[in-house]
Amino acid sequence: MTSPLLSLNQQQWENLCDGCGRCCLVKLQDEDTNQLYYTNLSCEFLDQDTCRCTQYSDRKNKKPECIVLSKQNLDVLEWMPITCAYRRFDRGEAPLNHLGELSVKGKTVNETRVDPDDQEDYIIDWIDFD
């Protein structure tokens, strides 16, 4: 099946994002089960007020582990929350319109403030990705 995302031009692609910031949260994956867990730790580049990346155009160079969703790697949609506009559009569903509820604004801690060994202490259950 061909993804409807492939039909978008660059401007449509960029405009699809609702700016919730959920994709910019640190995710942990259990090595044994491959289970994915979201934390309320945000990427160091996430602007806490706008929920937008402060290094958007150069984010992959500045943070190699950043997953940059594109038409060439739609398989990473599984790492996005089920509320993600890209994921919903890919499934033929309308984007959600209640951004305030979806936004991570005021709900995160910058990852640079937490010791990497303590990241598990920040696992949350208010984001679904299944």
N, C-alpha and C positions, 0 to 999 in steps of 0.2 A: 504494500500500500504506500502510495506517495503522500508525504506530509504536506498539508496545506501551507506550512511555513515556507516551503520552497517557492511558492508563488509570490511572496512578498518582495517588494523592492527595498533598497536600503533604508529609505525614510520610513516606510511602513514597518519595517523590522524594528527600528529604533523606537517608533511611536507606540509599538505594542506594549512595551514595558510600562508597568504601572508605578514603578518606583517604590515598591514596598520594602526593598532592602533584604528580604528573606534569603535571597541567593548569596548574600554577602556575609552570612553567618558561618562561623566555623562549624564544620561537620566532622564527626568522628565515625570511624567504621571499625566494628569489632573484627579483629583479625581471624577469629575462629568461625564466626557465623556470617560475616559480611554484612551484618545488620548495620544500618546507617542511623546515626543519632545527630540531631541538631543541638547546638548549644546557643546560649544567648550572648556568646562572644562574637563581636563583629570584627570584620577585617579592619586592619589599621587604617585603610583608606576610605572607609565608609563615613560620610558626613552624617553625624548623629541627628542633625536637624532636618536635612533634606532627604536623607536615605538614598543618596546618590554617591557614586564613586568619585572621589576627588582626583583620581589618577586614571579616569576612564580610558582615555585614548592610549595610555602607555601601561595599563595595569598588568598585562602579562609579562612585560619586561621587568617591571619593578617587583612583581610577586609571581614567580614562575608557576607556583601551585594554583594560581587563580584559574578557575574553569571559565573560559570565555565561550558562551553558547554561540554557535554559528550554524549556518546551513550545512557546514561540513562535518559537524559533530553532534547531530541531533540525539545521539544515543545518551548524551549526558542529561537529557531531560529528566531521566529517572532520579537524578540528584536534586532536582528542583522540587519545591513544595507543590502539592496538588492545586494550590491556589494560584500558581504562577500563570500569568497571562499567556506565555509561550506554550506552556504545557496544555492549558485549556484550549487554546486555538488549534493546537496540533490534534486534539481529540474532537474538534468540531464543536466545542463548547464556547459560549460567550464569556468574555473576560468578566470578572467580578467588579462591581462598582462601589463596594464599600471599603475603599482603600484605608480609611482611618483605622478600621479594625484589623486590617492586614499588615499595616505598616509596623516596622520594628522600632519606630521613633519612640525614644524614652524607655525602651525595653532591653537595651543591650549594654554590654561592657566592652570597651575596646580591648582587643586581644593582647595588646602590648602591656596591659595592666595586670595580666595574669601569668603566672609561671606555667609554661607548657605542661608540666607534670600535674597541674591542678585542673586542666581543662575538663576532665570528666565531672568535676563538681558543678559544672555549668550546663549540663545536659537539661534540655527542656522537653515538655510534652505538648506544647501548644502549637506545634507545626506538624502537619501531616504531609508525608511524601509518598505514601503507598497508593 
